[in-house]
Amino acid sequence: MEVKDLQPALVFQIFDQITKVPRPSKKEGKIRQFLLDFAAKHGIAAKTDAVGNVVMSKPATPGHEDAPGIILQGHMDMVCESNDKSFDFENSPIHTIVDGEWVRADGTTLGADNGIGVAASLAALIDPDLVHGPLEVLFTVDEETGMTGAFGLQKDMITGKILLNLDSEDDAEVYVGCAGGVDTTCHFTYKPSMAPTDFTYFKIVITKGLGGHSGGDIHLGRACANKLLARFLWNIQSKHELALIEIDGGNLRNAIAREARAIFGVPSADKEAVRIAVNNFIADIDNEYKGIEPTLEIDLESVELPERCVDSETATNVIRALYCAPHGVVSMSRDLEGLVETSTNLASVKMVGENEILVTTSQRSSVESRKWDIAHQVEAVFQLAGAKVTHGDGYPGWQPNMDSPILKIACDAYEELYGIKPAIKAIHAGLECGLFKSVFPDLDMVSFGPTLRGVHSPSEKMNIVAVEHFWEQLRRVIEKVAGK
């Protein structure tokens, strides 16, 4: 069976089309054109703004013109992670697989985050049986790497008073709040030096970690490949002279690093000690992450003598900073049980240009002051190591409103359909709702979606039955607001 043959048919047929359209963050031109073509084909009014957001609008079903206007909202872009480094996300379609109760991709991220929200929004616009008031659909750009679409949204783009964000990841849950976040970037400048000729050189590679979303999965205790790599290098450096040739780990600021690698050398007399050390390290990591990281692999191999290395002072500073930099859950919420309040992610380490090492981190918190506190702790660590540290603009959180009228409607709709009261939650991830609220303070908002697992990694998958629940809940909410 193919994805387009699944039920609900209208949603999955559109989702299938979306998976065939390349849509990396900041390169949404193809998906934007797909959306505009969709609108033109179905006679739906559409407009774009200066940053590339798309808004579609449809008049109310006759007799329901006085109902409050609803905005359905999702984002165009997807996280691009693949087990095959040669996969071309800018030009290639995602290859989907129906795997029992789940839809997944063949070795890449699926893009259900947020392709399924986009698909459901488009389906609502063309569903001939859906009764609705004035309906708008907002598709934003670059949610995954900066939220520039939400940041750049102008007041004249939308008019509705109710916003349904369709970017959550659990069936039978309605979200009423989210964390704010900020990126902290650390720049090391090094002097290329001649690699010692009397050293033996190795490449250590950490692969096949589960990774995941740095907000939604941070509490699961999964390995951060960058932290493991730094730990190993620090252990070697604490006992032996070490020459650092290359270091690379992670990719996206909002994904837990699944892979990392380094090329390094030690005096040839110490080469057997390194081989013993890596075996002990593998045994320790296997024990520590038993039941958490079933596929994680750590490999060491010898490499040829390189020409250049990072100067020893900078190499030491980089390794020490990565090793002691905080990563993971910092504190739990005292307001909502089980909710991570504050966390930080050691996202990526890259060598750029001829003499720079760039470390990217991200911090999240539902408490603004704590968000900046952990960001400043990260800053202090890397400043002590001699790095130049900068912070992004950040984005605000979304404070829960337990008296929200649309919250009651969304919960009632699910209970009417399935006899279950959905859980009311906040999410330790950045939804665009906080930014919308800062521009449109009177918006009444909730967020919900189908069950997704492994988002931001090649293990991403979407539950088929949960998509049906999501779609029927969305339809029922729209009809209840319209007075049906």
Secondary structure, DSSP 8 states (H G I E B T S, - for coil): --GGGSSSHHHHHHHHHHHTS--BTT--HHHHHHHHHHHHHTT-EEEE-TT--EEEEE---TT-TTS--EEEEEES-B---BSSTT--TTT----EEEETTEEEESSB---HHHHHHHHHHHHHHH-TT---SSEEEEEES-TTTT-HHHHH--TTS---SEEEE-----TTEEEEEE-EEEEEEEEEE--EEE--TTEEEEEEEEE-----BTTTTGGG----HHHHHHHHHHHHHHHS--EEEEEEE---TTB----EEEEEEEEGGGHHHHHHHHHHHHHHHHHHTTTT-TT-EEEEEEE---SEEE-HHHHHHHHHHHHHS--EEEEE-SSSTT-EEEEEEEEEEEEETTTEEEEEEEEEESSHHHHHHHHHHHHHHHHHTT-EEEE---B--B---TT-HHHHHHHHHHHHHHS---EEEEESS--THHHHHHH-TT-EEEE----EESTTSTT-EEEHHHHHHHHHHHHHHHHHHTT-
